[in-house]
């Protein structure tokens, strides 16, 4: 049986689990029980289903994971981005740089073969890893433009120290990396290009910090348990896509916008798509300010305070997401409007379209009645039905890709 046929059969079986009477007219009698059972089944098997990569409805994965020769065609990934970050080239058409050394002894004069040496180069590079490795950085990793960090084919962890900083650069792709237990960095000298090393103030301890940058794509990473945010996009950054990531065990997950008064963030455009927001998460999935944010086809299975929130009149377009509220209360609000009286936040344009609300979850929509046409014109991609979210996000996070086999 071909993989595409198998995927199609699995897709039909998955939908029939969500809607067991699909072939007949009677409705599901206990949908919350069915969804809970499907969710348990997904969590029990999701990490072992990497071969179900074709025909899932996930446009990113269906673009490249069906290729059995993905290792020889690595840079094809750069053609598969969607959303506002779809023009992120990364290191496309650049040479392959293989990381052979997990060390980070000298942030000012990094050794060739280390990740730090690779990411500061001026040329376009597609960075891969020779073997599994855990990289503990002494200081934050400052990236130069036109770089792809591609973890496919190895289990690569950046953890236990400061993590990734994307600062006033463009065209960055980060794919297939485990990023966790990130800590603040010190006030010190760090090299950010072959020709320049400068003084940096202490870092916050984010997993990925995107600062004043554009054309950025973070895809298929697993992130958890960092000191500050898992992914922060601030200081006028725009054209960003955050997709297919698996996020767990963290408080303030994702900040999009520096402060309520930082007006440059009004031009920010960020797509948050196909991510799984999993166990142990508290808030900010994402927290938005000022800009335009398309939150589409994500799976929310845990949030303690709120899932999507913000302040300073951001525009939030929530489409085709699945919100499964915790079981500790009868109602659970998805949204949180912050730092403004109700008379003000009622005018903010927050829309929910085609979202699946389960176990008492609800989305508080606000804004002008005519905002829907604005959302339609500005949407960064077309949402799939929320009933397909489980299939599309089943392998969110770093993939177990091995050379010579399907990813």
DRENGUPA-935188 format. One record per residue (C-alpha): chain; z, y, x; residue in three letters. Coordinates in Angstrom, 3 decimals, decimal comma, m for minus. Layout:
N
   lomi          w          v          u   donu
      A          Z          Y          X    ALA
...
This chain:
407
   lomi          w          v          u   donu
      A      0,000      0,000      0,000    UNK
      A     m1,006      3,398      1,425    UNK
      A      1,628      6,021      2,112    UNK
      A      0,112      8,460     m0,408    UNK
      A      0,208      5,778     m3,134    UNK
      A      3,788      4,914     m2,253    UNK
      A      4,764      8,588     m2,367    UNK
      A      3,112      8,996     m5,756    UNK
      A      4,982      5,978     m7,138    UNK
      A      8,252      7,289     m5,729    UNK
      A      7,571     10,704     m7,284    UNK
      A      7,069      9,131    m10,742    UNK
      A     10,210      7,014    m10,348    UNK
      A     12,211     10,054     m9,281    UNK
      A     11,112     12,095    m12,310    UNK
      A     11,822      9,144    m14,593    UNK
      A     15,365      9,056    m13,272    UNK
      A     15,812     12,711    m14,102    UNK
      A     14,165     12,202    m17,501    UNK
      A     14,597      8,498    m18,333    UNK
      A     12,818      8,765    m21,718    UNK
      A      9,716     10,355    m20,229    UNK
      A      7,408      7,937    m22,027    UNK
      A      9,001      8,563    m25,438    UNK
      A     10,138     11,621    m27,355    UNK
      A     13,981     11,206    m27,631    UNK
      A     15,837     13,591    m25,288    UNK
      A     18,208     12,572    m22,516    UNK
      A     21,564     11,930    m24,143    UNK
      A     23,786     12,749    m21,170    UNK
      A     21,717     14,791    m18,676    UNK
      A     24,649     15,855    m16,500    UNK
      A     25,588     12,204    m15,921    UNK
      A     21,985     11,335    m15,060    UNK
      A     21,671     14,268    m12,639    UNK
      A     24,976     13,350    m11,011    UNK
      A     23,825      9,768    m10,487    UNK
      A     20,470     10,892     m9,096    UNK
      A     22,237     13,320     m6,772    UNK
      A     24,503     10,540     m5,478    UNK
      A     21,481      8,349     m4,902    UNK
      A     19,659     11,104     m3,029    UNK
      A     22,646     11,818     m0,798    UNK
      A     23,048      8,113     m0,058    UNK
      A     19,439      7,701      1,065    UNK
      A     17,969     11,129      1,869    UNK
      A     18,384     10,893      5,652    UNK
      A     16,429      7,626      5,770    UNK
      A     13,400      8,719      3,787    UNK
      A     11,512     10,710      6,388    UNK
      A      8,360      8,646      5,861    UNK
      A      8,053      9,918      2,279    UNK
      A      6,278     12,973      3,580    UNK
      A      2,992     13,144      1,677    UNK
      A      2,506     14,314     m1,873    UNK
      A      6,062     15,559     m2,349    UNK
      A      4,950     18,953     m3,621    UNK
      A      6,536     20,653     m0,624    UNK
      A      3,561     22,646      0,719    UNK
      A      4,969     22,943      4,245    UNK
      A      5,652     19,244      4,724    UNK
      A      2,463     18,170      2,998    UNK
      A      0,558     20,390      5,442    UNK
      A      1,545     18,493      8,597    UNK
      A      3,808     15,475      8,049    UNK
      A      0,994     13,304      6,712    UNK
      A     m0,590     13,374     10,172    UNK
      A      0,401     10,250     12,150    UNK
      A     m0,682     12,068     15,312    UNK
      A      1,677     15,026     14,757    UNK
      A      2,859     14,849     18,374    UNK
      A     m0,654     15,422     19,702    UNK
      A     m1,262     18,124     17,106    UNK
      A      2,062     19,942     17,373    UNK
      A      0,657     23,421     17,064    UNK
      A     m0,805     22,601     13,671    UNK
      A      2,689     23,378     12,388    UNK
      A      2,020     27,095     12,900    UNK
      A     m0,657     26,922     10,178    UNK
      A      1,803     25,531      7,627    UNK
      A      4,173     28,465      7,115    UNK
      A      4,507     29,936      3,631    UNK
      A      6,174     32,971      2,125    UNK
      A      6,733     36,314      3,749    UNK
      A      6,933     34,708      7,213    UNK
      A      3,600     32,933      6,848    UNK
      A      1,986     34,922      9,663    UNK
      A      4,551     33,800     12,259    UNK
      A      2,381     32,374     15,039    UNK
      A      5,154     31,302     17,358    UNK
      A      3,612     29,893     20,504    UNK
      A      0,342     28,865     18,875    UNK
      A     m2,492     28,565     21,412    UNK
      A      0,016     28,864     24,254    UNK
      A      0,813     26,158     26,769    UNK
      A      3,395     23,436     26,156    UNK
      A      6,681     24,018     27,994    UNK
      A      8,867     20,896     28,255    UNK
      A     12,638     21,367     28,455    UNK
      A     14,029     18,890     30,994    UNK
      A     17,417     20,489     31,740    UNK
      A     20,168     21,001     29,127    UNK
      A     22,126     23,321     31,415    UNK
      A     22,720     27,061     31,087    UNK
      A     24,593     27,958     34,257    UNK
      A     23,241     31,463     34,835    UNK
      A     22,140     33,721     31,920    UNK
      A     20,752     36,247     34,429    UNK
      A     18,711     33,867     36,590    UNK
      A     18,017     30,753     34,481    UNK
      A     16,602     27,660     36,134    UNK
      A     13,041     26,549     35,300    UNK
      A     13,156     23,643     32,862    UNK
      A     16,008     25,126     30,828    UNK
      A     15,668     26,488     27,314    UNK
      A     16,769     29,950     28,430    UNK
      A     14,089     30,075     31,113    UNK
      A     11,444     29,108     28,549    UNK
      A     12,290     31,564     25,779    UNK
      A     12,359     34,693     27,974    UNK
      A      8,834     34,284     29,377    UNK
      A      6,235     36,918     28,496    UNK
      A      3,475     34,430     27,672    UNK
      A      2,997     32,509     24,434    UNK
      A      4,788     29,126     24,717    UNK
      A      5,244     26,050     22,547    UNK
      A      8,608     24,681     23,693    UNK
      A      9,458     20,983     23,297    UNK
      A     12,158     18,670     24,686    UNK
      A     11,793     15,699     27,030    UNK
      A     14,787     13,841     25,594    UNK
      A     17,788     14,151     23,290    UNK
      A     20,174     16,847     24,496    UNK
      A     23,138     19,020     23,593    UNK
      A     22,770     22,576     24,890    UNK
      A     25,951     24,629     25,188    UNK
      A     24,934     28,189     25,984    UNK
      A     27,121     30,435     28,103    UNK
      A     25,803     33,538     26,316    UNK
      A     23,516     34,179     23,351    UNK
      A     19,956     32,948     23,792    UNK
      A     17,666     36,001     23,798    UNK
      A     14,120     35,174     22,738    UNK
      A     10,910     36,882     23,789    UNK
      A      7,954     37,186     21,383    UNK
      A      5,417     34,435     20,649    UNK
      A      7,659     31,419     21,110    UNK
      A      8,080     28,181     19,187    UNK
      A     11,173     26,032     19,719    UNK
      A     10,025     22,633     18,441    UNK
      A     12,696     19,927     18,358    UNK
      A     10,473     17,175     16,945    UNK
      A     10,660     13,941     18,909    UNK
      A     14,218     14,510     20,163    UNK
      A     17,671     15,148     18,755    UNK
      A     18,442     18,644     20,042    UNK
      A     21,782     20,356     19,382    UNK
      A     22,649     23,942     20,237    UNK
      A     26,406     24,076     19,815    UNK
      A     29,768     24,947     21,275    UNK
      A     28,824     28,398     22,557    UNK
      A     26,827     31,470     21,518    UNK
      A     23,541     30,580     19,810    UNK
      A     20,127     32,145     19,068    UNK
      A     19,362     35,892     18,973    UNK
      A     15,934     37,202     17,902    UNK
      A     16,145     40,892     18,835    UNK
      A     13,271     43,371     18,390    UNK
      A     10,575     40,723     18,900    UNK
      A      7,928     39,074     16,725    UNK
      A      6,206     35,763     16,069    UNK
      A      9,022     33,270     16,453    UNK
      A      9,164     29,730     15,011    UNK
      A     12,351     27,658     15,254    UNK
      A     11,868     24,132     13,986    UNK
      A     13,827     20,885     14,029    UNK
      A     17,033     21,967     15,807    UNK
      A     20,688     21,206     15,021    UNK
      A     22,607     24,501     15,287    UNK
      A     26,356     24,315     14,796    UNK
      A     29,801     25,353     16,013    UNK
      A     28,412     28,617     17,383    UNK
      A     30,903     31,016     18,968    UNK
      A     30,876     34,737     19,859    UNK
      A     29,525     35,694     23,266    UNK
      A     31,120     38,074     25,703    UNK
      A     30,177     41,532     26,929    UNK
      A     27,903     40,693     29,825    UNK
      A     24,503     40,875     31,535    UNK
      A     21,786     38,642     30,031    UNK
      A     18,112     38,322     30,957    UNK
      A     15,672     38,824     28,084    UNK
      A     12,377     38,751     30,021    UNK
      A     11,195     37,868     33,537    UNK
      A     11,362     41,580     34,396    UNK
      A     14,537     42,744     32,674    UNK
      A     18,211     41,851     32,400    UNK
      A     20,588     44,195     30,614    UNK
      A     24,110     44,589     29,330    UNK
      A     24,857     43,080     25,923    UNK
      A     27,891     43,749     23,771    UNK
      A     29,772     40,751     22,325    UNK
      A     27,780     38,690     19,831    UNK
      A     29,104     37,720     16,402    UNK
      A     28,811     33,962     16,647    UNK
      A     25,837     33,529     14,268    UNK
      A     23,701     30,411     14,338    UNK
      A     20,502     32,474     14,235    UNK
      A     20,666     36,294     14,359    UNK
      A     17,415     38,091     13,474    UNK
      A     17,667     41,777     14,410    UNK
      A     14,860     44,337     14,079    UNK
      A     12,213     41,581     14,188    UNK
      A      9,225     40,434     12,132    UNK
      A      7,032     37,391     11,546    UNK
      A      9,877     34,910     11,895    UNK
      A     10,039     31,346     10,538    UNK
      A     13,123     29,081     10,656    UNK
      A     12,211     25,628      9,333    UNK
      A     13,775     22,160      9,139    UNK
      A     16,946     23,031     11,029    UNK
      A     20,437     21,689     10,299    UNK
      A     23,089     24,415     10,458    UNK
      A     26,858     24,319      9,998    UNK
      A     30,263     25,630     11,012    UNK
      A     29,487     28,798     12,954    UNK
      A     31,911     31,645     13,629    UNK
      A     30,031     34,231     11,542    UNK
      A     26,787     33,558      9,631    UNK
      A     24,468     30,580      9,821    UNK
      A     21,393     32,848      9,582    UNK
      A     21,601     36,659      9,493    UNK
      A     18,553     38,909      9,016    UNK
      A     19,421     42,567      9,659    UNK
      A     18,415     45,979     11,057    UNK
      A     14,969     46,347      9,533    UNK
      A     13,748     42,794     10,073    UNK
      A     11,014     41,681      7,691    UNK
      A      8,282     39,068      7,119    UNK
      A     10,803     36,216      7,392    UNK
      A     10,734     32,705      5,910    UNK
      A     13,794     30,433      5,924    UNK
      A     12,699     27,002      4,707    UNK
      A     13,570     23,307      4,604    UNK
      A     16,963     23,807      6,244    UNK
      A     20,094     21,777      5,503    UNK
      A     23,218     23,945      5,515    UNK
      A     26,763     22,628      5,221    UNK
      A     30,439     23,399      5,952    UNK
      A     30,408     27,149      6,246    UNK
      A     31,799     30,256      4,577    UNK
      A     29,356     33,182      4,853    UNK
      A     26,069     31,315      4,978    UNK
      A     23,233     33,862      5,022    UNK
      A     23,280     37,673      5,231    UNK
      A     20,034     39,533      4,498    UNK
      A     20,572     43,232      5,203    UNK
      A     22,814     45,024      7,678    UNK
      A     24,839     47,380      5,468    UNK
      A     24,575     49,210      2,162    UNK
      A     23,676     52,425      4,003    UNK
      A     21,085     51,029      6,455    UNK
      A     17,977     52,324      4,690    UNK
      A     15,472     50,638      7,038    UNK
      A     16,332     47,374      5,279    UNK
      A     14,613     48,639      2,119    UNK
      A     11,373     47,267      3,583    UNK
      A     12,866     43,823      4,231    UNK
      A     11,009     40,886      2,677    UNK
      A     12,491     37,392      3,032    UNK
      A     11,501     34,054      1,494    UNK
      A     14,233     31,413      1,118    UNK
      A     12,529     28,164      0,085    UNK
      A     13,056     24,384     m0,073    UNK
      A     16,508     24,520      1,540    UNK
      A     19,418     22,259      0,637    UNK
      A     22,684     24,177      0,372    UNK
      A     25,103     21,280      0,710    UNK
      A     28,736     20,391      0,943    UNK
      A     31,456     22,745      2,119    UNK
      A     29,657     26,051      1,476    UNK
      A     31,524     29,056      0,069    UNK
      A     29,222     32,071     m0,440    UNK
      A     26,087     34,030      0,625    UNK
      A     23,188     31,701     m0,109    UNK
      A     21,999     34,432      0,414    UNK
      A     23,820     37,788      0,226    UNK
      A     21,154     40,499     m0,060    UNK
      A     20,907     44,260      0,462    UNK
      A     18,208     46,822     m0,330    UNK
      A     15,070     44,697      0,216    UNK
      A     13,019     42,120     m1,705    UNK
      A     14,114     38,477     m1,665    UNK
      A     12,262     35,473     m3,071    UNK
      A     14,608     32,504     m3,517    UNK
      A     12,472     29,559     m4,578    UNK
      A     12,815     25,783     m5,047    UNK
      A     16,129     25,405     m3,240    UNK
      A     18,749     22,770     m4,064    UNK
      A     22,270     24,144     m4,544    UNK
      A     24,824     21,355     m4,734    UNK
      A     27,926     23,227     m3,517    UNK
      A     29,197     26,787     m3,718    UNK
      A     32,803     27,851     m4,082    UNK
      A     32,588     31,628     m4,711    UNK
      A     28,935     32,325     m5,538    UNK
      A     25,447     31,207     m4,518    UNK
      A     23,234     34,312     m4,688    UNK
      A     24,677     37,811     m4,455    UNK
      A     24,271     41,238     m3,008    UNK
      A     24,795     44,971     m3,097    UNK
      A     22,848     48,229     m2,704    UNK
      A     20,241     47,413     m5,358    UNK
      A     18,287     44,536     m3,793    UNK
      A     15,452     42,923     m5,741    UNK
      A     16,095     39,188     m6,149    UNK
      A     13,528     36,795     m7,607    UNK
      A     15,070     33,348     m8,193    UNK
      A     12,485     30,747     m9,199    UNK
      A     12,535     26,999     m9,674    UNK
      A     15,897     26,394     m7,995    UNK
      A     18,361     23,673     m8,985    UNK
      A     21,967     24,855     m9,350    UNK
      A     24,480     22,038     m9,719    UNK
      A     27,860     23,695    m10,243    UNK
      A     31,093     22,185     m8,901    UNK
      A     33,128     20,115    m11,330    UNK
      A     36,326     22,182    m11,139    UNK
      A     35,646     24,436    m14,166    UNK
      A     33,609     24,623    m17,359    UNK
      A     31,452     27,581    m16,253    UNK
      A     30,318     28,632    m12,797    UNK
      A     28,375     31,824    m12,132    UNK
      A     25,565     31,590     m9,590    UNK
      A     25,415     35,347     m8,976    UNK
      A     27,705     38,093     m7,728    UNK
      A     26,950     41,832     m7,918    UNK
      A     29,025     43,626     m5,294    UNK
      A     30,203     47,113     m4,309    UNK
      A     29,106     48,896     m7,488    UNK
      A     30,345     49,463    m11,035    UNK
      A     28,742     47,454    m13,820    UNK
      A     26,956     50,556    m15,086    UNK
      A     25,064     50,619    m11,787    UNK
      A     24,443     46,940    m11,037    UNK
      A     23,090     46,320    m14,512    UNK
      A     19,993     48,224    m13,353    UNK
      A     19,402     46,028    m10,294    UNK
      A     16,359     43,771    m10,727    UNK
      A     17,656     40,205    m10,482    UNK
      A     15,584     37,587    m12,281    UNK
      A     15,881     33,849    m12,842    UNK
      A     12,704     32,019    m13,844    UNK
      A     12,467     28,263    m14,292    UNK
      A     15,820     27,616    m12,586    UNK
      A     17,653     24,423    m13,563    UNK
      A     21,290     25,168    m14,434    UNK
      A     23,573     22,138    m14,432    UNK
      A     27,259     21,442    m15,003    UNK
      A     27,991     24,914    m16,391    UNK
      A     26,058     26,967    m13,822    UNK
      A     24,687     30,285    m15,083    UNK
      A     22,715     33,186    m13,608    UNK
      A     23,498     36,765    m14,664    UNK
      A     20,127     38,495    m14,935    UNK
      A     19,977     42,273    m14,639    UNK
      A     17,402     45,037    m14,435    UNK
      A     14,517     46,489    m16,350    UNK
      A     12,763     44,377    m18,946    UNK
      A      9,412     45,144    m17,335    UNK
      A     10,455     43,856    m13,908    UNK
      A      8,842     40,440    m14,419    UNK
      A      5,333     41,787    m13,773    UNK
      A      6,560     43,374    m10,540    UNK
      A      8,036     40,041     m9,457    UNK
      A      4,792     38,253    m10,231    UNK
      A      2,769     40,641     m8,067    UNK
      A      5,214     40,500     m5,163    UNK
      A      6,075     36,778     m5,157    UNK
      A      5,694     35,243     m1,726    UNK
      A      4,532     31,824     m2,997    UNK
      A      4,147     29,928     m6,249    UNK
      A      7,261     28,106     m7,398    UNK
      A      7,071     24,410     m8,275    UNK
      A      8,970     23,109    m11,316    UNK
      A     12,718     22,838    m10,720    UNK
      A     12,547     19,162    m11,740    UNK
      A     10,794     18,503     m8,407    UNK
      A     13,413     20,188     m6,225    UNK
      A     15,134     16,903     m5,361    UNK
      A     11,889     15,458     m4,029    UNK
      A     10,878     18,602     m2,153    UNK
      A     14,253     19,059     m0,414    UNK
      A     15,122     15,403      0,148    UNK
      A     14,520     15,620      3,901    UNK
      A     15,712     19,193      4,444    UNK
      A     17,229     19,727      7,869    UNK
      A     16,240     18,460     11,295    UNK
      A     13,901     15,485     10,913    UNK
      A     14,195     12,194     12,744    UNK
      A     10,717     12,396     14,200    UNK
      A      9,870      9,838     16,866    UNK
      A      6,814      9,818     19,038    UNK
      A      4,166      7,371     17,924    UNK
      A      5,346      7,124     14,299    UNK
      A      5,268      9,107     11,109    UNK
      A      7,575     12,114     11,088    UNK
